[in-house]
């Protein structure tokens, strides 16, 4: 979530496109793409983010 907030601050908006592919982002964060996907789904279920492919909205 901290990375997503940093991206939002950099873009100056709560809605932004991930600057990297999800696979690349997972690699940078030191997790598997599957774990990243699960984390995105969990954050979405908690109402913290909305995910549409690489488009992220911070709620």
ChimeraX attribute file (.defattr): number of C-alpha atoms within 10 A of each C-alpha:
attribute: neighborCount
match mode: 1-to-1
recipient: residues
	/A:1	12
	/A:2	7
	/A:3	10
	/A:4	16
	/A:5	14
	/A:6	11
	/A:7	19
	/A:8	19
	/A:9	12
	/A:10	11
	/A:11	12
	/A:12	10
	/A:13	12
	/A:14	16
	/A:15	17
	/A:16	18
	/A:17	16
	/A:18	15
	/A:19	11
	/A:20	11
	/A:21	12
	/A:22	17
	/A:23	15
	/A:24	13
	/A:25	17
	/A:26	17
	/A:27	13
	/A:28	11
	/A:29	12
	/A:30	10
	/A:31	12
	/A:32	16
	/A:33	16
	/A:34	12
	/A:35	11
	/A:36	18
	/A:37	14
	/A:38	12
	/A:39	13
	/A:40	18
	/A:41	15
	/A:42	13
	/A:43	16
	/A:44	17
	/A:45	11
	/A:46	11
	/A:47	11
	/A:48	13
	/A:49	20
	/A:50	18
	/A:51	15
	/A:52	9
	/A:53	10
	/A:54	13
	/A:55	12
	/A:56	20
	/A:57	19
	/A:58	18
	/A:59	11
